Amino acid sequence: MIKHLISRPLPLDDIMKKIKTLDMTAEINELVTALDGNATSDSVQSRRATIMRIANPHTKTLTLHCTGIGNISVATITTNKPSPHLFSVPGQSILFALDQSFEVQRYIRHETKLEKTDLITVSPNHPLLIDGNRTVFEYVQMHRGSTGLAGRINLLDKSSDIGVFDRASLKKVAWLPHDESAARYLVSLELLETIRDPKGAIVAEELIYHYHPAVAWKAFQMLYQVAPQHALSYLPLLRKHQNPRLDQLLHPLEMAA
């Protein structure tokens, strides 16, 4: 049943209501059983590849099911020393408890830093909705000697990025492309720029239409280096992203044009 929640676009309220009525422990156990059954029929190499794809040792997360809309995962909550960084989760996340309640610390997202707010308990049949564009969260560590599990449904937003914040100062220190295609295109454009490929501008003019603002901006920069006036003709296209950071970067160029 839980798979149907990310098989097609559904209103968030409908997903939340469904989670409140389902036995989420049984639903997760069913996904784990299906995952284990599929793995036993694969070769050793396939099983290793599957483990690398679905397991994230840094966040202690295991992805059990995914579609083009989102994914369903479980995370381990332990007493280990926390990471020195906090990470935003792009899109909408619905956190749900299994057999055991857990606590979540929430932070409000500002442009360059976080603001620590409230501590909230997620209990069985009482899920928590997190808007990744406005809120960063972290699981509160369990008591020494205890371990817990937290369930999560992630509804993806490919146009958003992963923000990286310093735990001590709460300041934003970096960002990571959430969308794999955006990351690949950014690296490709940077390589073309580094080796000064004569056809780099042609590639850039194609990628300036990419939906991710970081890719569009990098493509614009490369095109601007070769043909500034032609690149400026794409300013209306880039403005359609309605991205505050991109608008800030474009403003001086518009004023000088």
SERO-326402 format. One line per 4 residues: number of its first residue (from 0); their letters; for each residue x, y, z of C-alpha. Coordinates in nm, 2 decimals, decimal comma. Example, Ala and Ser with C-alpha at 12.3 -4.5 7.8 and 13.67 -1.06 7.14 Angstrom:
% SERO-326402
0) as) 1,23:-0,45:0,78 | 1,37:-0,11:0,71 .
***
This chain:
% SERO-326402
0) mikh) 0,00:0,00:0,00 | 0,28:0,25:0,09 | 0,42:0,22:-0,26 | 0,11:0,38:-0,40 .
4) lisr) 0,18:0,70:-0,21 | 0,46:0,78:-0,45 | 0,33:0,60:-0,76 | 0,16:0,92:-0,89 .
8) plpl) 0,12:1,28:-0,77 | -0,10:1,30:-0,46 | -0,20:1,60:-0,24 | 0,02:1,62:0,07 .
12) ddim) -0,29:1,61:0,29 | -0,40:1,28:0,13 | -0,06:1,12:0,20 | -0,06:1,24:0,56 .
16) kkik) -0,41:1,10:0,62 | -0,31:0,77:0,47 | 0,00:0,74:0,69 | -0,21:0,80:1,00 .
20) tldm) -0,43:0,51:0,92 | -0,17:0,26:0,80 | 0,04:0,03:1,01 | 0,37:0,18:0,90 .
24) taei) 0,58:-0,08:1,07 | 0,41:-0,36:0,87 | 0,44:-0,15:0,55 | 0,82:-0,10:0,60 .
28) nelv) 0,87:-0,46:0,69 | 0,70:-0,56:0,36 | 0,93:-0,33:0,17 | 1,23:-0,48:0,34 .
32) tald) 1,11:-0,83:0,27 | 1,06:-0,75:-0,10 | 1,41:-0,59:-0,12 | 1,57:-0,89:0,04 .
36) gnat) 1,38:-1,12:-0,19 | 1,50:-0,94:-0,50 | 1,86:-0,93:-0,38 | 1,89:-1,31:-0,32 .
40) sdsv) 1,82:-1,37:-0,69 | 2,09:-1,13:-0,81 | 2,45:-1,20:-0,87 | 2,71:-1,10:-0,61 .
44) qsrr) 2,81:-0,80:-0,83 | 2,45:-0,69:-0,86 | 2,39:-0,72:-0,49 | 2,69:-0,50:-0,42 .
48) atim) 2,58:-0,24:-0,67 | 2,23:-0,24:-0,51 | 2,37:-0,19:-0,16 | 2,59:0,10:-0,28 .
52) rian) 2,29:0,26:-0,45 | 2,04:0,23:-0,17 | 2,26:0,27:0,14 | 2,40:0,60:0,26 .
56) phtk) 2,65:0,54:0,55 | 2,69:0,91:0,61 | 2,33:0,97:0,69 | 2,26:0,62:0,81 .
60) tltl) 1,98:0,59:0,56 | 1,85:0,30:0,36 | 1,63:0,37:0,06 | 1,36:0,09:0,03 .
64) hctg) 1,16:0,21:-0,27 | 1,18:0,50:-0,52 | 1,00:0,64:-0,83 | 1,03:0,95:-1,04 .
68) igni) 0,81:1,12:-0,78 | 1,00:1,04:-0,46 | 1,14:0,77:-0,24 | 1,07:0,58:0,09 .
72) svat) 1,36:0,53:0,33 | 1,44:0,45:0,69 | 1,72:0,61:0,90 | 1,89:0,49:1,21 .
76) ittn) 1,90:0,72:1,51 | 2,19:0,64:1,74 | 2,41:0,80:2,01 | 2,71:0,85:1,78 .
80) kpsp) 2,88:1,19:1,76 | 2,67:1,42:1,52 | 2,81:1,55:1,20 | 2,97:1,90:1,21 .
84) hlfs) 2,73:2,00:0,93 | 2,35:2,01:0,89 | 2,20:1,94:0,55 | 1,87:2,06:0,39 .
88) vpgq) 1,65:1,80:0,22 | 1,51:1,93:-0,11 | 1,14:1,91:-0,17 | 0,88:1,79:0,08 .
92) silf) 0,96:1,52:0,35 | 0,71:1,33:0,56 | 0,86:1,18:0,87 | 0,68:0,89:1,04 .
96) aldq) 0,75:0,67:1,34 | 0,75:0,29:1,34 | 0,72:0,11:1,67 | 0,90:0,39:1,86 .
100) sfev) 0,85:0,76:1,88 | 1,15:0,99:1,81 | 1,23:1,36:1,84 | 1,32:1,61:1,56 .
104) qryi) 1,50:1,94:1,60 | 1,38:2,20:1,35 | 1,56:2,50:1,20 | 1,41:2,78:1,00 .
108) rhet) 1,61:2,84:0,67 | 1,72:3,19:0,59 | 1,93:3,29:0,28 | 2,27:3,25:0,45 .
112) klek) 2,20:3,08:0,78 | 1,97:2,88:1,00 | 1,76:2,97:1,30 | 1,71:2,70:1,57 .
116) tdli) 1,34:2,67:1,66 | 1,15:2,39:1,82 | 1,18:2,03:1,92 | 0,89:1,81:1,81 .
120) tvsp) 0,80:1,45:1,87 | 0,70:1,22:1,59 | 0,49:0,93:1,72 | 0,31:0,64:1,55 .
124) nhpl) 0,01:0,77:1,34 | 0,13:1,13:1,39 | 0,36:1,20:1,10 | 0,55:1,53:1,05 .
128) lidg) 0,56:1,73:0,72 | 0,88:1,92:0,65 | 0,91:2,18:0,37 | 1,27:2,16:0,27 .
132) nrtv) 1,27:2,51:0,12 | 1,19:2,66:0,46 | 1,30:2,41:0,72 | 1,61:2,20:0,80 .
136) feyv) 1,57:1,91:1,05 | 1,78:1,66:1,23 | 1,70:1,36:1,44 | 1,77:1,40:1,81 .
140) qmhr) 2,01:1,14:1,94 | 1,88:0,85:2,14 | 1,98:0,79:2,50 | 2,30:0,61:2,54 .
144) gstg) 2,27:0,24:2,45 | 1,95:0,29:2,25 | 1,89:0,28:1,88 | 1,58:0,39:1,69 .
148) lagr) 1,44:0,39:1,34 | 1,27:0,68:1,16 | 1,07:0,64:0,84 | 1,06:0,91:0,57 .
152) inll) 0,88:0,97:0,24 | 1,07:1,22:0,03 | 0,88:1,40:-0,25 | 1,16:1,53:-0,48 .
156) dkss) 1,22:1,88:-0,61 | 1,49:1,85:-0,87 | 1,52:2,23:-0,91 | 1,63:2,27:-0,54 .
160) digv) 1,97:2,20:-0,40 | 2,12:2,06:-0,08 | 2,23:2,34:0,15 | 2,52:2,27:0,38 .
164) fdra) 2,53:2,45:0,72 | 2,79:2,46:0,99 | 2,65:2,32:1,31 | 2,82:2,56:1,54 .
168) slkk) 2,76:2,89:1,36 | 2,45:2,77:1,17 | 2,59:2,96:0,87 | 2,56:2,83:0,52 .
172) vawl) 2,90:2,71:0,40 | 2,83:2,52:0,08 | 2,56:2,37:-0,15 | 2,54:2,05:-0,35 .
176) phde) 2,33:1,98:-0,66 | 2,04:1,75:-0,57 | 1,96:1,66:-0,92 | 2,21:1,41:-1,07 .
180) saar) 2,18:1,55:-1,43 | 2,26:1,90:-1,30 | 2,57:1,78:-1,13 | 2,69:1,60:-1,45 .
184) ylvs) 2,62:1,90:-1,67 | 2,80:2,14:-1,42 | 3,11:1,92:-1,42 | 3,10:1,89:-1,80 .
188) lell) 3,08:2,26:-1,85 | 3,36:2,32:-1,61 | 3,58:2,07:-1,79 | 3,50:2,23:-2,13 .
192) etir) 3,59:2,57:-1,98 | 3,92:2,44:-1,83 | 4,05:2,28:-2,15 | 3,92:2,58:-2,35 .
196) dpkg) 3,73:2,36:-2,59 | 3,65:2,56:-2,90 | 3,30:2,41:-2,92 | 3,23:2,48:-2,55 .
200) aiva) 3,01:2,78:-2,64 | 2,79:2,56:-2,86 | 2,73:2,32:-2,57 | 2,67:2,61:-2,34 .
204) eeli) 2,41:2,75:-2,57 | 2,22:2,42:-2,55 | 2,25:2,39:-2,17 | 2,14:2,75:-2,11 .
208) yhyh) 1,78:2,61:-2,14 | 1,84:2,36:-1,85 | 1,58:2,38:-1,58 | 1,84:2,40:-1,30 .
212) pava) 1,95:2,76:-1,24 | 2,31:2,67:-1,16 | 2,35:2,49:-1,49 | 2,18:2,78:-1,68 .
216) wkaf) 2,41:3,03:-1,51 | 2,73:2,84:-1,58 | 2,62:2,80:-1,95 | 2,55:3,18:-1,96 .
220) qmly) 2,89:3,26:-1,82 | 3,07:3,05:-2,08 | 2,86:3,20:-2,36 | 2,92:3,55:-2,22 .
224) qvap) 3,30:3,50:-2,24 | 3,28:3,43:-2,61 | 2,98:3,64:-2,73 | 2,87:3,89:-2,46 .
228) qhal) 2,59:4,06:-2,66 | 2,45:3,73:-2,78 | 2,46:3,60:-2,42 | 2,27:3,90:-2,29 .
232) sylp) 1,98:3,81:-2,52 | 1,92:3,52:-2,29 | 1,86:3,74:-1,98 | 1,48:3,71:-2,01 .
236) llrk) 1,51:3,33:-2,03 | 1,72:3,32:-1,71 | 1,48:3,55:-1,53 | 1,20:3,30:-1,58 .
240) hqnp) 1,37:3,08:-1,32 | 1,26:3,33:-1,06 | 1,56:3,24:-0,85 | 1,68:3,51:-0,61 .
244) rldq) 2,05:3,42:-0,62 | 2,04:3,40:-1,00 | 1,86:3,74:-1,02 | 2,13:3,89:-0,80 .
248) llhp) 2,40:3,77:-1,03 | 2,23:3,89:-1,34 | 2,14:4,24:-1,21 | 2,49:4,40:-1,27 .
252) lema) 2,49:4,27:-1,62 | 2,15:4,41:-1,69 | 2,25:4,75:-1,56 | 2,56:4,75:-1,78 .
256) a) 2,38:4,64:-2,09 .
***
